[in-house]
Structures are given as structure tokens and as C-alpha cells.
Amino acid sequence: MVQGLFNTFLQFFEWVFEAIGTIIIIYGGLRAVAQIILQEISKRSYNLGDIRKELTNKILFGLEFYIVVAVFGTMRDPSMQDLSILGIIVLIRTVLGYFLNKEIEEYKFD
């Protein structure tokens, strides 16, 4: 009974954190597109690097929520396969974070 309640609790929060991560990434993408369109319509000059940096930050932040989802999934059913998947997800997120941060550093901001 308690185990079933705990699994239901974790499943609910998996869904919540997955939704939050997805919303953050979608929001970042839509905001970047809206900024570019508004700048183009108003014919003002804009710094694409600033927009890219903001989008990259939103992507990285959204990916953090996906790691939480993977941890919750592993807590619900801690098999070797789930632990391996969690390790792969964390590794991919770390590599993505490294290269996205490297890209941000490539564009020095004043």
C-alpha cells in the first residue's frame, strides 16, 4: 500500500517536472523567435548573441528538470537498466551543457 502510494507520488512529480522542463524550453524558443521577429519588424539593430545566450540558458535550465524526472524514475524502479539510463542522461546533459556553455563563452558580451 505504502509502496504503491509512493510510486504514484513519484509518477505525479515526474509528470510535473517533465511538463515544467518542456514549458521552459518551449518558452525560451518562442521568446527567441518573438524577439527576432519584433526586432526585424521595427528595423532596429539587435544582438543575435544576446538572444542566443538567453535561449541557451533556457535550454540548459529545462534540461535540469529532465534530470530530476530521470532520478524520480530510477527511484520508483531502481533496476540496473534504469540506473544505466540515468547515467546516460546525466552524461548527455553534461556534454550538452559543456558545449552550450562553450558556445556562450565564444560570444563575449559587453
N, CA, C and O atoms as a GROMACS GRO file, in nm:
protein
  440
    1MET      N    1   0.083  -0.121   0.000
    1MET     CA    2   0.000   0.000   0.000
    1MET      C    3   0.087   0.126   0.000
    1MET      O    4   0.067   0.216  -0.082
    2VAL      N    5   0.183   0.131   0.093
    2VAL     CA    6   0.270   0.248   0.103
    2VAL      C    7   0.357   0.258  -0.022
    2VAL      O    8   0.379   0.368  -0.073
    3GLN      N    9   0.406   0.143  -0.072
    3GLN     CA   10   0.489   0.144  -0.193
    3GLN      C   11   0.410   0.195  -0.312
    3GLN      O   12   0.462   0.272  -0.393
    4GLY      N   13   0.285   0.153  -0.324
    4GLY     CA   14   0.200   0.200  -0.434
    4GLY      C   15   0.174   0.349  -0.425
    4GLY      O   16   0.174   0.419  -0.527
    5LEU      N   17   0.151   0.399  -0.305
    5LEU     CA   18   0.130   0.542  -0.284
    5LEU      C   19   0.256   0.620  -0.318
    5LEU      O   20   0.249   0.727  -0.379
    6PHE      N   21   0.372   0.568  -0.277
    6PHE     CA   22   0.500   0.632  -0.306
    6PHE      C   23   0.524   0.637  -0.457
    6PHE      O   24   0.568   0.740  -0.509
    7ASN      N   25   0.495   0.527  -0.529
    7ASN     CA   26   0.511   0.525  -0.674
    7ASN      C   27   0.418   0.625  -0.741
    7ASN      O   28   0.458   0.694  -0.835
    8THR      N   29   0.295   0.633  -0.694
    8THR     CA   30   0.200   0.730  -0.750
    8THR      C   31   0.249   0.872  -0.726
    8THR      O   32   0.240   0.957  -0.814
    9PHE      N   33   0.299   0.897  -0.608
    9PHE     CA   34   0.354   1.029  -0.571
    9PHE      C   35   0.469   1.065  -0.664
    9PHE      O   36   0.473   1.176  -0.717
   10LEU      N   37   0.564   0.972  -0.685
   10LEU     CA   38   0.678   0.998  -0.772
   10LEU      C   39   0.634   1.016  -0.917
   10LEU      O   40   0.687   1.103  -0.987
   11GLN      N   41   0.539   0.936  -0.964
   11GLN     CA   42   0.489   0.949  -1.101
   11GLN      C   43   0.428   1.087  -1.123
   11GLN      O   44   0.448   1.149  -1.227
   12PHE      N   45   0.353   1.134  -1.025
   12PHE     CA   46   0.292   1.267  -1.037
   12PHE      C   47   0.399   1.373  -1.051
   12PHE      O   48   0.390   1.459  -1.138
   13PHE      N   49   0.502   1.367  -0.966
   13PHE     CA   50   0.607   1.469  -0.974
   13PHE      C   51   0.696   1.451  -1.096
   13PHE      O   52   0.752   1.549  -1.146
   14GLU      N   53   0.709   1.330  -1.145
   14GLU     CA   54   0.779   1.311  -1.273
   14GLU      C   55   0.705   1.389  -1.381
   14GLU      O   56   0.766   1.462  -1.459
   15TRP      N   57   0.575   1.373  -1.385
   15TRP     CA   58   0.494   1.442  -1.485
   15TRP      C   59   0.505   1.594  -1.468
   15TRP      O   60   0.520   1.666  -1.566
   16VAL      N   61   0.498   1.642  -1.345
   16VAL     CA   62   0.506   1.786  -1.318
   16VAL      C   63   0.640   1.842  -1.364
   16VAL      O   64   0.644   1.943  -1.434
   17PHE      N   65   0.751   1.777  -1.326
   17PHE     CA   66   0.882   1.829  -1.362
   17PHE      C   67   0.909   1.816  -1.512
   17PHE      O   68   0.976   1.901  -1.570
   18GLU      N   69   0.858   1.711  -1.573
   18GLU     CA   70   0.873   1.697  -1.718
   18GLU      C   71   0.797   1.808  -1.789
   18GLU      O   72   0.847   1.865  -1.886
   19ALA      N   73   0.678   1.838  -1.741
   19ALA     CA   74   0.599   1.947  -1.800
   19ALA      C   75   0.669   2.082  -1.781
   19ALA      O   76   0.673   2.163  -1.873
   20ILE      N   77   0.724   2.105  -1.662
   20ILE     CA   78   0.794   2.231  -1.636
   20ILE      C   79   0.915   2.244  -1.727
   20ILE      O   80   0.935   2.350  -1.787
   21GLY      N   81   0.996   2.139  -1.740
   21GLY     CA   82   1.112   2.144  -1.828
   21GLY      C   83   1.073   2.171  -1.972
   21GLY      O   84   1.138   2.250  -2.041
   22THR      N   85   0.968   2.105  -2.018
   22THR     CA   86   0.921   2.125  -2.154
   22THR      C   87   0.872   2.268  -2.174
   22THR      O   88   0.903   2.330  -2.275
   23ILE      N   89   0.796   2.319  -2.079
   23ILE     CA   90   0.744   2.456  -2.089
   23ILE      C   91   0.858   2.557  -2.094
   23ILE      O   92   0.852   2.653  -2.171
   24ILE      N   93   0.961   2.537  -2.012
   24ILE     CA   94   1.074   2.630  -2.010
   24ILE      C   95   1.144   2.630  -2.145
   24ILE      O   96   1.177   2.737  -2.197
   25ILE      N   97   1.168   2.514  -2.202
   25ILE     CA   98   1.237   2.506  -2.331
   25ILE      C   99   1.152   2.568  -2.442
   25ILE      O  100   1.202   2.644  -2.524
   26ILE      N  101   1.023   2.536  -2.444
   26ILE     CA  102   0.934   2.593  -2.545
   26ILE      C  103   0.926   2.744  -2.528
   26ILE      O  104   0.930   2.818  -2.626
   27TYR      N  105   0.913   2.791  -2.404
   27TYR     CA  106   0.908   2.934  -2.377
   27TYR      C  107   1.034   3.003  -2.428
   27TYR      O  108   1.026   3.109  -2.491
   28GLY      N  109   1.150   2.944  -2.401
   28GLY     CA  110   1.275   3.003  -2.448
   28GLY      C  111   1.280   3.012  -2.599
   28GLY      O  112   1.324   3.114  -2.653
   29GLY      N  113   1.236   2.908  -2.667
   29GLY     CA  114   1.234   2.909  -2.813
   29GLY      C  115   1.137   3.012  -2.869
   29GLY      O  116   1.171   3.086  -2.961
   30LEU      N  117   1.017   3.016  -2.813
   30LEU     CA  118   0.917   3.113  -2.861
   30LEU      C  119   0.961   3.256  -2.833
   30LEU      O  120   0.940   3.346  -2.914
   31ARG      N  121   1.022   3.276  -2.716
   31ARG     CA  122   1.069   3.411  -2.682
   31ARG      C  123   1.180   3.456  -2.777
   31ARG      O  124   1.182   3.571  -2.820
   32ALA      N  125   1.272   3.365  -2.810
   32ALA     CA  126   1.380   3.399  -2.903
   32ALA      C  127   1.324   3.434  -3.041
   32ALA      O  128   1.366   3.532  -3.102
   33VAL      N  129   1.229   3.355  -3.088
   33VAL     CA  130   1.167   3.382  -3.218
   33VAL      C  131   1.093   3.516  -3.214
   33VAL      O  132   1.103   3.595  -3.307
   34ALA      N  133   1.019   3.540  -3.106
   34ALA     CA  134   0.944   3.666  -3.094
   34ALA      C  135   1.039   3.786  -3.091
   34ALA      O  136   1.011   3.889  -3.153
   35GLN      N  137   1.150   3.774  -3.019
   35GLN     CA  138   1.246   3.884  -3.014
   35GLN      C  139   1.303   3.914  -3.152
   35GLN      O  140   1.314   4.030  -3.191
   36ILE      N  141   1.338   3.811  -3.225
   36ILE     CA  142   1.394   3.831  -3.359
   36ILE      C  143   1.290   3.894  -3.451
   36ILE      O  144   1.320   3.988  -3.524
   37ILE      N  145   1.168   3.844  -3.447
   37ILE     CA  146   1.062   3.898  -3.534
   37ILE      C  147   1.034   4.044  -3.499
   37ILE      O  148   1.023   4.127  -3.588
   38LEU      N  149   1.021   4.075  -3.370
   38LEU     CA  150   0.994   4.213  -3.329
   38LEU      C  151   1.108   4.306  -3.369
   38LEU      O  152   1.084   4.419  -3.412
   39GLN      N  153   1.230   4.260  -3.356
   39GLN     CA  154   1.344   4.343  -3.395
   39GLN      C  155   1.346   4.364  -3.547
   39GLN      O  156   1.379   4.473  -3.594
   40GLU      N  157   1.312   4.262  -3.622
   40GLU     CA  158   1.308   4.274  -3.768
   40GLU      C  159   1.196   4.368  -3.812
   40GLU      O  160   1.214   4.450  -3.902
   41ILE      N  161   1.081   4.356  -3.748
   41ILE     CA  162   0.968   4.441  -3.785
   41ILE      C  163   0.998   4.586  -3.754
   41ILE      O  164   0.966   4.675  -3.833
   42SER      N  165   1.060   4.612  -3.639
   42SER     CA  166   1.088   4.750  -3.601
   42SER      C  167   1.212   4.806  -3.670
   42SER      O  168   1.244   4.924  -3.657
   43LYS      N  169   1.282   4.721  -3.743
   43LYS     CA  170   1.401   4.760  -3.820
   43LYS      C  171   1.511   4.815  -3.730
   43LYS      O  172   1.596   4.891  -3.775
   44ARG      N  173   1.510   4.775  -3.604
   44ARG     CA  174   1.618   4.816  -3.513
   44ARG      C  175   1.728   4.711  -3.519
   44ARG      O  176   1.704   4.594  -3.547
   45SER      N  177   1.848   4.756  -3.490
   45SER     CA  178   1.958   4.659  -3.485
   45SER      C  179   1.948   4.581  -3.354
   45SER      O  180   1.900   4.633  -3.253
   46TYR      N  181   1.991   4.460  -3.358
   46TYR     CA  182   1.986   4.377  -3.238
   46TYR      C  183   2.106   4.285  -3.236
   46TYR      O  184   2.169   4.258  -3.339
   47ASN      N  185   2.136   4.237  -3.119
   47ASN     CA  186   2.249   4.149  -3.100
   47ASN      C  187   2.198   4.005  -3.093
   47ASN      O  188   2.137   3.965  -2.995
   48LEU      N  189   2.224   3.930  -3.197
   48LEU     CA  190   2.180   3.792  -3.203
   48LEU      C  191   2.246   3.708  -3.093
   48LEU      O  192   2.189   3.609  -3.046
   49GLY      N  193   2.365   3.747  -3.053
   49GLY     CA  194   2.435   3.675  -2.946
   49GLY      C  195   2.360   3.680  -2.814
   49GLY      O  196   2.357   3.581  -2.741
   50ASP      N  197   2.298   3.795  -2.784
   50ASP     CA  198   2.220   3.806  -2.660
   50ASP      C  199   2.099   3.713  -2.664
   50ASP      O  200   2.067   3.647  -2.565
   51ILE      N  201   2.034   3.710  -2.778
   51ILE     CA  202   1.916   3.622  -2.793
   51ILE      C  203   1.959   3.476  -2.783
   51ILE      O  204   1.891   3.396  -2.719
   52ARG      N  205   2.069   3.443  -2.845
   52ARG     CA  206   2.121   3.306  -2.840
   52ARG      C  207   2.158   3.267  -2.698
   52ARG      O  208   2.130   3.155  -2.654
   53LYS      N  209   2.221   3.358  -2.625
   53LYS     CA  210   2.261   3.330  -2.487
   53LYS      C  211   2.138   3.302  -2.401
   53LYS      O  212   2.137   3.209  -2.320
   54GLU      N  213   2.036   3.383  -2.417
   54GLU     CA  214   1.914   3.365  -2.340
   54GLU      C  215   1.846   3.232  -2.373
   54GLU      O  216   1.799   3.162  -2.283
   55LEU      N  217   1.842   3.197  -2.501
   55LEU     CA  218   1.783   3.070  -2.542
   55LEU      C  219   1.864   2.953  -2.486
   55LEU      O  220   1.806   2.856  -2.437
   56THR      N  221   1.994   2.962  -2.493
   56THR     CA  222   2.080   2.855  -2.442
   56THR      C  223   2.058   2.836  -2.292
   56THR      O  224   2.053   2.723  -2.244
   57ASN      N  225   2.045   2.946  -2.219
   57ASN     CA  226   2.020   2.936  -2.075
   57ASN      C  227   1.888   2.867  -2.046
   57ASN      O  228   1.878   2.787  -1.953
   58LYS      N  229   1.785   2.898  -2.125
   58LYS     CA  230   1.654   2.833  -2.105
   58LYS      C  231   1.664   2.683  -2.136
   58LYS      O  232   1.606   2.601  -2.064
   59ILE      N  233   1.737   2.648  -2.241
   59ILE     CA  234   1.752   2.506  -2.274
   59ILE      C  235   1.823   2.432  -2.161
   59ILE      O  236   1.778   2.325  -2.119
   60LEU      N  237   1.932   2.488  -2.111
   60LEU     CA  238   2.005   2.424  -2.003
   60LEU      C  239   1.919   2.410  -1.878
   60LEU      O  240   1.922   2.307  -1.810
   61PHE      N  241   1.843   2.514  -1.847
   61PHE     CA  242   1.757   2.509  -1.729
   61PHE      C  243   1.648   2.403  -1.746
   61PHE      O  244   1.618   2.329  -1.652
   62GLY      N  245   1.588   2.396  -1.864
   62GLY     CA  246   1.486   2.294  -1.890
   62GLY      C  247   1.543   2.153  -1.880
   62GLY      O  248   1.476   2.063  -1.830
   63LEU      N  249   1.666   2.135  -1.926
   63LEU     CA  250   1.728   2.003  -1.918
   63LEU      C  251   1.753   1.959  -1.774
   63LEU      O  252   1.753   1.840  -1.745
   64GLU      N  253   1.773   2.054  -1.685
   64GLU     CA  254   1.789   2.020  -1.543
   64GLU      C  255   1.664   1.951  -1.490
   64GLU      O  256   1.674   1.859  -1.408
   65PHE      N  257   1.548   1.993  -1.535
   65PHE     CA  258   1.423   1.930  -1.491
   65PHE      C  259   1.412   1.788  -1.543
   65PHE      O  260   1.357   1.700  -1.476
   66TYR      N  261   1.464   1.763  -1.664
   66TYR     CA  262   1.462   1.627  -1.718
   66TYR      C  263   1.550   1.534  -1.636
   66TYR      O  264   1.520   1.414  -1.625
   67ILE      N  265   1.658   1.586  -1.580
   67ILE     CA  266   1.741   1.503  -1.493
   67ILE      C  267   1.664   1.465  -1.368
   67ILE      O  268   1.673   1.351  -1.321
   68VAL      N  269   1.588   1.558  -1.314
   68VAL     CA  270   1.505   1.529  -1.196
   68VAL      C  271   1.405   1.419  -1.229
   68VAL      O  272   1.382   1.328  -1.149
   69VAL      N  273   1.345   1.426  -1.348
   69VAL     CA  274   1.249   1.323  -1.391
   69VAL      C  275   1.318   1.187  -1.397
   69VAL      O  276   1.261   1.087  -1.354
   70ALA      N  277   1.439   1.182  -1.451
   70ALA     CA  278   1.512   1.056  -1.461
   70ALA      C  279   1.546   1.001  -1.322
   70ALA      O  280   1.539   0.880  -1.299
   71VAL      N  281   1.581   1.089  -1.230
   71VAL     CA  282   1.611   1.046  -1.093
   71VAL      C  283   1.485   0.988  -1.028
   71VAL      O  284   1.491   0.883  -0.965
   72PHE      N  285   1.371   1.056  -1.044
   72PHE     CA  286   1.246   1.005  -0.987
   72PHE      C  287   1.210   0.870  -1.047
   72PHE      O  288   1.165   0.780  -0.976
   73GLY      N  289   1.228   0.854  -1.177
   73GLY     CA  290   1.200   0.727  -1.243
   73GLY      C  291   1.287   0.615  -1.188
   73GLY      O  292   1.241   0.503  -1.170
   74THR      N  293   1.412   0.647  -1.162
   74THR     CA  294   1.504   0.547  -1.107
   74THR      C  295   1.468   0.514  -0.963
   74THR      O  296   1.483   0.400  -0.919
   75MET      N  297   1.420   0.613  -0.888
   75MET     CA  298   1.377   0.587  -0.750
   75MET      C  299   1.256   0.494  -0.747
   75MET      O  300   1.242   0.413  -0.655
   76ARG      N  301   1.169   0.506  -0.845
   76ARG     CA  302   1.050   0.422  -0.848
   76ARG      C  303   1.084   0.277  -0.879
   76ARG      O  304   1.026   0.185  -0.822
   77ASP      N  305   1.178   0.257  -0.971
   77ASP     CA  306   1.212   0.122  -1.016
   77ASP      C  307   1.362   0.114  -1.038
   77ASP      O  308   1.409   0.124  -1.152
   78PRO      N  309   1.439   0.095  -0.930
   78PRO     CA  310   1.585   0.103  -0.941
   78PRO      C  311   1.650  -0.024  -0.997
   78PRO      O  312   1.722  -0.093  -0.925
   79SER      N  313   1.626  -0.053  -1.124
   79SER     CA  314   1.694  -0.166  -1.187
   79SER      C  315   1.826  -0.119  -1.247
   79SER      O  316   1.850   0.002  -1.259
   80MET      N  317   1.910  -0.213  -1.286
   80MET     CA  318   2.038  -0.177  -1.348
   80MET      C  319   2.015  -0.102  -1.479
   80MET      O  320   2.091  -0.012  -1.513
   81GLN      N  321   1.911  -0.141  -1.552
   81GLN     CA  322   1.882  -0.073  -1.678
   81GLN      C  323   1.843   0.073  -1.652
   81GLN      O  324   1.888   0.163  -1.724
   82ASP      N  325   1.762   0.097  -1.550
   82ASP     CA  326   1.723   0.233  -1.517
   82ASP      C  327   1.842   0.316  -1.469
   82ASP      O  328   1.855   0.434  -1.503
   83LEU      N  329   1.930   0.254  -1.390
   83LEU     CA  330   2.049   0.325  -1.345
   83LEU      C  331   2.140   0.359  -1.463
   83LEU      O  332   2.200   0.466  -1.467
   84SER      N  333   2.149   0.268  -1.560
   84SER     CA  334   2.229   0.294  -1.680
   84SER      C  335   2.169   0.407  -1.761
   84SER      O  336   2.241   0.494  -1.810
   85ILE      N  337   2.037   0.406  -1.775
   85ILE     CA  338   1.970   0.514  -1.849
   85ILE      C  339   1.990   0.647  -1.779
   85ILE      O  340   2.016   0.748  -1.844
   86LEU      N  341   1.979   0.649  -1.647
   86LEU     CA  342   2.003   0.771  -1.571
   86LEU      C  343   2.145   0.822  -1.593
   86LEU      O  344   2.167   0.941  -1.614
   87GLY      N  345   2.242   0.732  -1.588
   87GLY     CA  346   2.381   0.771  -1.611
   87GLY      C  347   2.401   0.829  -1.750
   87GLY      O  348   2.472   0.927  -1.766
   88ILE      N  349   2.339   0.768  -1.849
   88ILE     CA  350   2.350   0.817  -1.987
   88ILE      C  351   2.285   0.954  -1.999
   88ILE      O  352   2.340   1.043  -2.064
   89ILE      N  353   2.169   0.973  -1.937
   89ILE     CA  354   2.100   1.102  -1.943
   89ILE      C  355   2.187   1.211  -1.879
   89ILE      O  356   2.201   1.320  -1.934
   90VAL      N  357   2.244   1.181  -1.763
   90VAL     CA  358   2.328   1.279  -1.695
   90VAL      C  359   2.452   1.308  -1.780
   90VAL      O  360   2.495   1.423  -1.789
   91LEU      N  361   2.510   1.206  -1.841
   91LEU     CA  362   2.628   1.226  -1.926
   91LEU      C  363   2.593   1.313  -2.047
   91LEU      O  364   2.668   1.406  -2.079
   92ILE      N  365   2.482   1.284  -2.113
   92ILE     CA  366   2.441   1.363  -2.228
   92ILE      C  367   2.415   1.507  -2.187
   92ILE      O  368   2.454   1.600  -2.257
   93ARG      N  369   2.349   1.525  -2.074
   93ARG     CA  370   2.319   1.661  -2.027
   93ARG      C  371   2.448   1.736  -1.995
   93ARG      O  372   2.460   1.855  -2.023
   94THR      N  373   2.544   1.666  -1.935
   94THR     CA  374   2.672   1.729  -1.902
   94THR      C  375   2.746   1.770  -2.029
   94THR      O  376   2.800   1.881  -2.037
   95VAL      N  377   2.749   1.682  -2.128
   95VAL     CA  378   2.816   1.714  -2.254
   95VAL      C  379   2.745   1.831  -2.323
   95VAL      O  380   2.810   1.923  -2.371
   96LEU      N  381   2.612   1.826  -2.328
   96LEU     CA  382   2.537   1.938  -2.388
   96LEU      C  383   2.565   2.068  -2.314
   96LEU      O  384   2.589   2.171  -2.376
   97GLY      N  385   2.561   2.062  -2.181
   97GLY     CA  386   2.589   2.182  -2.102
   97GLY      C  387   2.727   2.237  -2.128
   97GLY      O  388   2.745   2.358  -2.138
   98TYR      N  389   2.825   2.147  -2.139
   98TYR     CA  390   2.962   2.191  -2.164
   98TYR      C  391   2.971   2.265  -2.297
   98TYR      O  392   3.026   2.375  -2.304
   99PHE      N  393   2.917   2.204  -2.402
   99PHE     CA  394   2.930   2.265  -2.534
   99PHE      C  395   2.843   2.390  -2.548
   99PHE      O  396   2.882   2.484  -2.617
  100LEU      N  397   2.727   2.393  -2.484
  100LEU     CA  398   2.645   2.514  -2.489
  100LEU      C  399   2.712   2.627  -2.413
  100LEU      O  400   2.710   2.742  -2.458
  101ASN      N  401   2.772   2.596  -2.299
  101ASN     CA  402   2.846   2.700  -2.225
  101ASN      C  403   2.968   2.747  -2.302
  101ASN      O  404   3.001   2.865  -2.300
  102LYS      N  405   3.033   2.656  -2.371
  102LYS     CA  406   3.148   2.693  -2.454
  102LYS      C  407   3.104   2.786  -2.566
  102LYS      O  408   3.175   2.880  -2.600
  103GLU      N  409   2.986   2.760  -2.623
  103GLU     CA  410   2.933   2.846  -2.728
  103GLU      C  411   2.901   2.985  -2.672
  103GLU      O  412   2.925   3.086  -2.738
  104ILE      N  413   2.846   2.989  -2.551
  104ILE     CA  414   2.816   3.119  -2.488
  104ILE      C  415   2.944   3.198  -2.467
  104ILE      O  416   2.949   3.318  -2.493
  105GLU      N  417   3.049   3.130  -2.420
  105GLU     CA  418   3.177   3.198  -2.396
  105GLU      C  419   3.239   3.248  -2.525
  105GLU      O  420   3.314   3.346  -2.525
  106GLU      N  421   3.208   3.180  -2.635
  106GLU     CA  422   3.260   3.222  -2.765
  106GLU      C  423   3.208   3.361  -2.802
  106GLU      O  424   3.277   3.437  -2.870
  107TYR      N  425   3.089   3.392  -2.758
  107TYR     CA  426   3.030   3.523  -2.784
  107TYR      C  427   3.048   3.608  -2.659
  107TYR      O  428   2.966   3.603  -2.567
  108LYS      N  429   3.152   3.684  -2.656
  108LYS     CA  430   3.176   3.770  -2.541
  108LYS      C  431   3.080   3.887  -2.544
  108LYS      O  432   3.063   3.953  -2.646
  109PHE      N  433   3.015   3.910  -2.429
  109PHE     CA  434   2.916   4.015  -2.419
  109PHE      C  435   2.974   4.132  -2.343
  109PHE      O  436   3.050   4.115  -2.247
  110ASP      N  437   2.938   4.252  -2.385
  110ASP     CA  438   2.987   4.373  -2.319
  110ASP      C  439   2.910   4.404  -2.195
  110ASP      O  440   2.939   4.503  -2.127
   0.00000   0.00000   0.00000
